[in-house]
Amino acid sequence: MSRIYNFNPGPSTLPLPVLERVADEFVDFQGAGMSIVEMSHRAKEYDGVHNKAMSLVKELYGLPDNYKVLLLGGGATLQFSMIPLNFLPEGKSCDFTVTGSWAKKAYEDAKKIGEVNVVYDGKPDSYLNLPKVDELKLDPKAAYLHMTSNETIGGVQWQSFPDAGRVPIICDMSSDFVSRKIPVEKFGMIYAGAQKNAGPAGVAIVILREDMLERCPEDLTAYLSYKTHWNTDSLYNTPPVFAIYMVKLTMEWLEEQGGLDAAEKMADERAGLIYGAIDEHGEFYRCPVPEHCRSKMNVVFRLPSEELEKKFVADAAAEGMIGLKGHRSVGGCRASIYNAMPIEGAKALADFMGEFAKKHG
């Protein structure tokens, strides 16, 4: 089998050694005579997988003891509702940066539950720009500040995070999770759907600071309370076993690569190759995002015409590079270059971009 370069935004490419390991273990997991997806989530074999997945995330980020990793169903989207239900009490408001499609969805859910103060709205710039963090006018009495660290559709990414004082930052890091080092102490909560950098779709990874539990109302139904999942180590109900198993293997692979230091270095290299091709052929390609907030995970760009964009996507697919069509809401082209994308894949795309520009420019 000849592997293609998969630039899809999620579900996205996964490390080949992880896929091969899954293939080897899937039918007979650790000599149990059955697959991991058949065994009880209380079995000792799965218990080891579950706890290792959480501990690896904690080790990669260097989380202090007052943070816990939770593994939840419902993806990041369920957190859009759970966050205000748990942390936005009546009579308080939260601050929100509305930076693109995913932040908008989180905002729409939050405002149905409580009062939301928008401290930045990227709509006037078509969600293709971000302010400097010190330009945000934050409420020192806010229940929390919600941010989305990287927007997959617009291709914008916060390169740093504000000092919110005593206000906890809650951040959706779905599309740049475990891709770089972050100042963990600034965050009351981090959450991410796994299907970009951490594994397949089906599980949300939540990093939660212990003091946040004091805010959880006692009258919430069990599954919607973070207290429930904290107190049961994410085993209140049957967890998404297979997705968690793959998260564990993907985190082991990342640790073998050198952890977040290596992930950040590779992200810089991949992004540098593709943005370099855009800038080198600036008369043909155009990135609509300013340099200070260009995403290192999702590179968006335009060609001189929609006809050329369609041809670019088709010709790239013929060369073994798929998933380069921009989101249907904005058009253009987009290359998603998550942790498991080999440097060779980014180089192949950059080379193809150069050849295509010379041929059609």
C-alpha positions in Angstrom: 0.0 0.0 0.0 1.2 3.5 -0.9 0.3 6.0 1.8 -0.9 9.4 0.6 -0.3 12.7 2.3 -3.6 13.5 4.1 -4.1 17.3 4.6 -7.6 17.0 5.8 -8.6 19.2 8.8 -10.0 16.4 10.9 -10.4 13.6 11.2 -6.9 13.8 10.0 -3.7 11.9 9.4 -2.4 9.7 12.3 1.1 8.3 12.9 1.7 5.2 10.7 3.4 3.3 13.6 0.2 3.8 15.7 -2.0 2.5 12.9 0.3 -0.5 12.4 0.3 -1.2 16.2 -3.5 -1.1 16.2 -3.7 -3.5 13.4 -1.4 -5.9 15.2 -3.3 -5.7 18.5 -6.9 -5.3 17.4 -8.1 -8.9 17.2 -6.2 -10.2 20.2 -5.3 -7.4 22.7 -2.4 -8.4 25.0 -3.2 -12.1 24.7 -6.7 -11.7 26.1 -8.2 -13.6 23.3 -10.5 -10.7 22.3 -10.3 -7.2 21.0 -10.1 -4.2 23.3 -13.4 -3.0 21.9 -15.0 -6.2 23.2 -13.7 -6.2 26.8 -15.2 -4.6 29.8 -14.1 -1.0 30.5 -13.5 -2.3 34.1 -11.1 -5.0 32.9 -7.5 -4.7 34.1 -6.2 -4.6 30.5 -8.3 -1.6 29.7 -7.7 0.0 33.1 -4.0 0.2 32.1 -4.8 1.8 28.8 -7.2 4.4 30.3 -4.8 5.5 33.1 -1.8 5.6 30.8 -3.6 7.8 28.3 -4.4 10.3 31.0 -0.9 10.2 32.6 0.8 10.7 29.2 -1.1 13.9 28.6 -0.2 15.1 32.0 3.4 14.3 31.5 3.6 15.9 28.1 2.3 19.2 29.4 4.1 18.9 32.7 0.8 19.5 34.6 1.0 20.2 38.3 -0.8 17.9 40.8 -3.8 20.2 41.0 -4.7 19.5 37.4 -6.4 16.3 36.2 -7.0 14.9 32.7 -10.5 13.8 31.9 -11.5 11.7 28.9 -15.1 12.4 27.9 -17.7 11.5 25.2 -19.5 14.1 23.1 -16.4 15.7 21.6 -15.4 19.3 22.1 -18.9 20.3 21.1 -20.5 19.0 24.3 -18.0 21.1 26.3 -19.6 24.2 24.7 -22.6 23.6 26.9 -21.0 21.9 29.9 -18.6 24.9 30.4 -21.3 27.5 31.1 -23.5 25.1 32.9 -20.7 24.4 35.3 -18.8 27.7 35.5 -21.1 30.5 34.6 -23.3 31.2 37.6 -26.4 33.4 37.6 -25.5 37.1 38.1 -22.0 36.7 36.6 -20.8 37.1 33.0 -18.0 35.5 31.1 -15.6 37.1 28.5 -15.4 35.6 25.0 -13.1 36.0 22.0 -15.1 35.2 18.9 -12.4 34.3 16.5 -14.0 32.0 14.0 -16.5 29.3 13.3 -15.7 27.1 16.4 -15.5 30.1 18.8 -18.9 31.2 17.4 -20.5 27.9 18.1 -19.2 27.9 21.7 -20.4 31.5 22.1 -23.9 30.7 20.7 -24.3 27.9 23.3 -22.9 29.9 26.2 -25.2 32.9 25.6 -28.2 30.6 25.9 -27.1 29.7 29.4 -25.8 33.0 30.8 -24.5 36.5 30.2 -21.6 36.7 27.7 -19.3 39.7 27.1 -17.6 39.6 23.7 -14.1 41.2 24.2 -13.1 40.5 20.6 -15.2 39.7 17.5 -13.3 38.9 14.3 -16.4 39.4 12.0 -15.3 42.7 10.6 -12.1 41.1 9.3 -14.0 38.0 8.2 -12.3 36.1 11.0 -8.9 36.3 9.3 -7.1 38.3 12.0 -6.4 38.4 15.7 -5.6 41.3 18.0 -2.5 41.4 20.3 -3.4 39.9 23.6 -2.7 43.1 25.5 -5.4 44.8 23.4 -8.2 42.7 24.9 -10.3 44.7 27.4 -11.0 42.0 30.0 -13.4 42.1 32.9 -11.5 41.4 36.1 -14.7 40.1 37.6 -15.6 37.7 34.8 -16.4 34.1 35.7 -13.9 33.0 33.0 -12.4 34.0 29.7 -13.1 31.6 26.8 -10.7 31.4 23.9 -10.2 29.2 20.9 -6.5 28.8 20.4 -6.6 27.9 16.7 -9.4 28.2 14.1 -9.2 25.5 11.5 -11.4 27.4 8.9 -9.9 30.8 9.0 -6.3 29.7 9.7 -5.7 32.0 12.7 -3.9 31.0 15.8 -3.1 32.8 19.1 0.7 32.8 19.4 0.4 33.9 23.1 -2.2 34.2 25.8 -3.3 37.2 27.9 -2.7 37.7 31.6 -6.2 37.5 32.9 -5.3 37.9 36.5 -7.5 35.8 38.8 -9.9 35.1 35.9 -9.4 31.5 34.7 -8.9 31.1 31.0 -10.8 28.3 29.4 -9.5 27.3 26.0 -10.6 25.1 23.1 -7.4 23.7 21.8 -8.9 21.1 19.6 -6.7 21.9 16.5 -3.4 22.6 18.2 -3.5 20.3 21.2 -0.1 18.8 22.1 1.6 20.8 19.3 3.5 23.3 21.4 4.4 24.2 25.0 1.9 26.5 26.8 1.9 28.4 30.1 -0.4 25.9 31.8 -0.8 28.0 34.9 -2.9 30.5 33.0 -5.6 28.0 32.3 -8.5 26.8 34.5 -9.5 24.4 31.8 -8.2 23.2 28.4 -10.2 21.0 26.2 -9.8 19.4 22.8 -11.5 17.0 20.4 -8.9 14.3 19.7 -9.3 14.1 16.0 -6.6 16.6 14.9 -3.4 15.8 16.8 -4.3 13.3 19.5 -6.2 10.4 17.9 -9.4 9.5 16.1 -12.8 11.2 16.6 -14.9 10.1 19.6 -13.3 11.5 22.7 -12.7 14.9 24.2 -9.6 15.4 26.3 -10.2 17.9 29.2 -7.5 19.3 31.4 -9.1 20.7 34.5 -7.7 22.6 37.5 -9.0 21.4 40.8 -10.3 24.7 42.2 -12.7 24.9 39.2 -14.8 22.2 40.8 -15.9 24.6 43.5 -18.0 26.4 40.9 -19.9 23.3 39.7 -23.6 23.5 40.8 -24.9 20.6 42.8 -28.2 20.5 40.8 -26.6 19.5 37.5 -27.4 16.1 36.1 -24.6 13.6 36.6 -23.0 13.4 33.2 -23.0 17.2 32.7 -21.1 17.9 35.9 -17.3 17.9 35.7 -17.3 16.8 39.4 -18.7 13.5 38.3 -15.9 12.8 35.9 -13.2 14.1 38.2 -14.4 11.8 41.0 -14.7 8.7 38.8 -11.5 9.2 36.8 -13.7 9.5 33.6 -15.3 6.1 34.3 -18.7 7.2 35.4 -20.2 5.5 32.3 -18.6 3.3 29.5 -16.0 5.6 28.0 -15.1 5.7 24.2 -12.7 2.8 24.7 -11.2 2.5 21.2 -10.6 6.3 20.8 -8.9 6.4 24.2 -6.8 3.4 23.3 -5.6 5.3 20.2 -5.0 8.5 22.1 -2.7 6.5 24.4 -0.8 5.1 21.5 -0.6 8.5 19.8 0.7 10.1 23.0 3.3 7.4 23.3 4.4 8.1 19.7 4.7 11.8 20.5 6.7 11.1 23.6 9.1 9.0 21.5 9.5 11.9 19.0 10.7 14.1 21.9 7.4 15.5 23.3 6.2 19.0 22.9 9.6 20.4 22.2 9.8 18.2 19.1 6.2 18.8 18.2 6.8 22.6 18.2 10.0 22.3 16.2 8.3 20.1 13.5 5.2 22.4 13.4 7.5 25.4 12.7 9.3 23.5 10.0 6.2 22.3 8.3 4.5 25.7 8.4 7.7 27.4 7.3 7.8 25.3 4.1 4.3 26.0 3.0 4.2 29.7 4.0 7.6 30.0 2.3 6.1 28.6 -0.9 3.2 31.1 -0.7 5.6 34.1 -0.1 8.0 32.9 -2.7 5.3 32.9 -5.4 3.4 35.9 -4.0 2.2 36.9 -7.4 0.2 33.6 -7.6 -0.6 32.6 -4.0 -2.0 34.8 -1.3 -2.5 34.1 2.4 -5.2 36.3 3.8 -4.0 36.0 7.4 -1.4 38.5 8.8 1.9 36.9 9.7 1.5 37.6 13.5 -1.4 35.2 13.8 -0.9 32.7 11.0 -1.8 29.2 12.1 0.9 26.5 12.2 -1.8 23.9 11.9 -4.1 25.1 9.2 -2.5 27.1 6.3 -5.1 28.9 4.2 -4.4 30.4 0.8 -6.0 31.6 -2.4 -5.0 31.3 -6.0 -5.8 33.9 -8.8 -9.2 32.3 -9.6 -11.6 29.7 -8.3 -11.0 27.7 -11.5 -7.3 27.5 -10.7 -8.1 26.5 -7.1 -10.2 23.6 -8.3 -7.5 22.5 -10.6 -4.9 22.8 -7.9 -6.9 20.6 -5.6 -7.5 18.0 -8.3 -3.9 18.0 -9.6 -2.5 17.7 -6.0 -4.9 14.7 -5.4 -3.5 13.0 -8.5 0.0 13.5 -7.0 -1.1 11.8 -3.7 -1.9 14.9 -1.7 -5.6 15.1 -0.6 -7.7 17.3 1.6 -6.5 20.6 0.2 -9.9 22.2 -0.6 -10.8 25.1 1.7 -13.9 24.9 3.9 -17.1 25.2 2.0 -18.0 28.4 3.9 -14.9 30.4 2.7 -13.5 28.5 -0.3 -9.9 28.7 -1.4 -7.3 26.1 -0.3 -6.2 24.9 3.1 -3.4 22.6 4.2 -3.8 21.0 7.6 -0.4 20.0 9.0 -0.9 18.4 12.3 1.6 16.5 14.4 1.5 13.3 12.4 2.1 15.0 9.0 5.6 14.1 8.0 8.0 16.9 7.1 8.3 15.2 3.8 4.6 15.8 3.2 4.9 19.5 3.8 8.0 19.6 1.5 6.1 17.6 -1.2 3.3 20.2 -1.1 5.6 23.1 -1.1 7.4 21.7 -4.2 4.1 21.0 -5.9 3.0 24.6 -5.2 6.1 25.9 -6.9 5.7 23.8 -10.0 2.0 24.6 -10.2 2.7 28.4 -10.0 5.3 28.2 -12.7 3.0 26.3 -15.0 -0.1 28.4 -14.5 1.2 31.8 -13.4 
